[in-house]
Amino acid sequence: MKKAILYIDSMQRGGAQRVMSVLSKFLSDRGIYTVLVNDIIPEEGKAEYSVDSRVHRVFLDKNTKPGKSKNIARVIGLRRLVKKENPDVILSFMGPPNYRMLLATIGVQCRKVVSVRNDPYKEYGTGLKKWIARFIFRFANGCVFQTEEASAYFPAAVQKKGRIILNPVDPSFFNTTWEGEDKTILTVGRLYPQKNHALLLNAFAQVHKKHPEYKLKICGKGSEENNLEELASELGIDSFVSFMGEVDNVKDELKQSSCFVLSSDYEGLPNALMEAMAVGIPVISTDCPCGGSRTLIRNNESGILVSCGDANGLTDAIEKVISNKEKRIRLGQYGKESAARFRTETVMSEWLEYLFAESEIDGKDK
């Protein structure tokens, strides 16, 4: 029986965690013994993505308090686990887990694959930090990137053994048909500075002057919520902006809204944007590093791209979409067609093939 270890810091809500949930189930469905490793036991009441009952779950720490001082203990614990399980492959997601996995498996004979899930300049840094990341990644047998731009951060030796794999979108989004009956502009994402919801609020304030019948819905929770509510009040649009929190019916919101907007300063491969395209709602996104939106959208065909931080450009794009029904329908249709690349079976098959690329395993007898 083939065996895989998957390692990520936690399974609390986030794009990388969702992919890990889907991947662990997919491997189990195909008879692969799968171990999911997290750093800490989840806090009570914190929402997590589901973990299939067949997946063996291991926590490196026995309490919920994170800390840099625990990194060495986590590396040692992970190394012990790898030696005990003797997997065919170990896969890690995101910056700190990638570092810890590569250090923990030095000299261990198994295929080691890391995955870059965000803009590497933000996730791994510049200067000395960049040199360290580029050096440590040489210990990996494979690296999964989400965009060519992310791949270009690393040296040619790392790029050569890398693969671009998109994120999977749940089939229920493809099975949802966009109607667009509500005069609503929708965004979905955690309320963190990275997402730059302030840009969207400023753009919507201008849109609302010409189109007072439209409202803005913001789905998500995060540290910026109070600041964003204050900004909406300052702009005089607080009565027309709804902070929805975390919603379970994202598909219904996408189905009824007029258009979807992503205003981030940087992203890896934005899951919310992919889900919107799968539903068929017209999408507008900042053309942010590290090229995820550009990878997904063909400008003015399957969506509209706007320069990062450009409130006027975002305003113009929203007005063009909500003022032209034919354009909305065309963008939505082309977006849904191009989203076929995100279907779960397609993406997961790419993962399966790459993870178990036997010719690249360190001399392990298969």
Number of C-alpha atoms within 10 A of each C-alpha: 6 14 18 25 24 21 25 21 20 20 26 16 14 14 19 22 20 21 20 23 19 20 21 23 18 20 20 18 12 10 12 17 18 24 22 23 22 21 25 19 17 17 12 7 6 9 11 16 17 15 17 16 9 15 18 14 15 17 19 20 16 11 12 12 11 11 7 8 8 13 17 13 13 22 20 17 16 24 19 14 18 22 14 9 12 16 20 23 22 24 25 27 23 20 20 14 23 25 19 19 26 25 17 21 22 12 10 14 18 21 25 27 25 27 22 22 22 25 24 25 16 13 16 21 14 14 9 10 13 16 14 14 20 18 13 14 20 17 17 20 21 25 24 25 24 24 26 15 17 23 23 14 19 19 14 12 11 21 20 12 15 20 19 15 19 26 23 23 26 16 15 11 23 22 11 15 17 28 16 21 10 15 17 22 23 23 26 26 24 21 22 15 14 13 19 19 25 21 20 22 24 18 22 26 21 19 21 17 11 10 15 13 11 18 22 24 19 22 20 17 17 13 11 16 17 11 12 18 18 12 16 21 14 10 14 12 22 19 10 18 21 16 15 12 17 15 13 9 9 16 20 16 23 30 22 19 23 27 27 26 24 27 28 25 19 24 22 23 27 21 23 18 23 26 24 31 33 32 27 33 31 31 29 27 24 25 25 22 23 26 20 26 28 19 15 22 24 16 16 15 16 24 28 24 22 21 15 19 18 14 20 16 16 29 21 14 22 22 18 14 21 20 11 10 13 11 17 21 19 17 26 25 22 20 26 24 15 19 23 15 19 24 18 20 15 14 17 21 14 15 19 14 10 18 23 16 14 16 10 16 19 15 11 12 8 8
